[in-house]
């Protein structure tokens, strides 16, 4: 009924390759966090004189984005180790509630478009990680 000969060959993944990929992941996680904070801080220092409230939103977004990405990565690692979905789902709701209310506060307290500055900082670690992962996979 089913022909197993037509299945694609599985790639063997050695322990050495797994260790190298894990080291790349850990290095990328650290470098993205540091680079995000540096980029957000420098961009904010340039613009703080003219746009103090939106720059504060950018700084808060960058910090919240780094915390969110580290929290998400740690919970994903725990999910792979323990196979327990409950804690992962609960932490997702907490992260959405915590990091979702901050941009609303910036929009209410300052110009409405300061929420966009928050999101620019918040999603910067994700963009940097995606680009870094692409470069790491392309170099292999």
N, C-alpha and C positions, 0 to 999 in steps of 0.2 A: 504494500500500500504506500508506504513512505520510503523513498530512496535516500539513504544517508550518504550516498556517494556524491550527491549534488550539493551538500553543505559546504560552506567555505571553511578552509582550514583555520583552526584556532592558532593564534599566535602564542608562542610560549613566552612567559614573562618570568625571568629569573629573579632570585632574591636580590642580586646585585642591582638589577635595573629598578626594582621596587625601592631599594634604599636610595639610589641616585635620584629617582623621581620625588621621593619624600624629602630629601635634602633640598632639591630645587623648590619644592612647594614651601618649605619652611623659610628658605631665604627670600622667596618672592613675597611671602606674607609679611616678613619684617621690613623689607625694602619698600613695599607699597605703603605701609603705614607711615614710615618715616618720610618718604617722598611726598605723600599727600599732605602731611602736616607742614612741611617746608613750603610747598607750592601755595597752599592756602594762606600761610602766614605772610609770605612775601607779596602775594597779590593783595592781601588785605592792607599791608603796610603802605603799599603804593596808593591805594584808593581811600584810606581811612579819613583823610583830610576833607574830601568832598562828599563821601557817602558813609558816615559813621555807622548808622543803623544797619544798612545792608551789608557792610563789611563785618559787623558783629554777627549777622546771620550767616555769612560765608564761613567765618571762623567756627561758629557753633556747628554748622553743617559738616565741615571737614572733620571736626572732632567726633561728632555723632556718627558720621560715616565710617570712620576708622573703628570706633567702638562697636558699631553694628557689624562690620565685616569680621572683626576678630571674634565677636560673640557667635556669629553665624558659623564661622569656620570651626570654632571649638565645639559647638553643638553638633555640627556635621561629623566631626571626628568621633565624638562620643556616640553618635548614632551608629556609625560603622562598627565601633568596638562592641557596644552593648546590645545593639539591635532593638533598643527600646524607643518606641515612637512617641510615647506620652510626654516625656520631658522635652523632646524636640518641638512638639506642637505647642506645648505650654509656653516655652521660651519664644516661639514665633509670635504668639499673641501678645506677650509682654513687650517684645521689641516693636511690634506694630503700634501698640498703644503708646509706648514711651517716645519713640522717635517720630511718630506721626503727629503728636500734639505740638511739638516744638515749632514747626514751620507755621502752624496756625497762629501761635502766639506772636511770631515775628510779623505776620501779615496784619494782625489786629493792632499791635503796638506801633508799627511804623508804616512806611509805604507798603502797599499791598504786594508790590513786586519784589520786596525783600525776601519773600518766600522762595522765589526763583533762585536767589543767591544761596539760600540754605540748601536747596536741592542740588545746586551746582557743586557745592562742597560735599554734600552727602553722597552723591554718586561718583565722585572723583576716584575714591579707592576702587570701586567696582570697575571703572573704565581702565584704570592703571593695571589692575590685576588681570583683566582680560587681555590687554595688550602684552603684558609681561608673559602670560601663559602662552599666547600665540607665538611670541618670539622664542620662548624656551622650546616649544614643540617644533618650531620650524628649524631650530639649530640642531636637532637630533638627527 
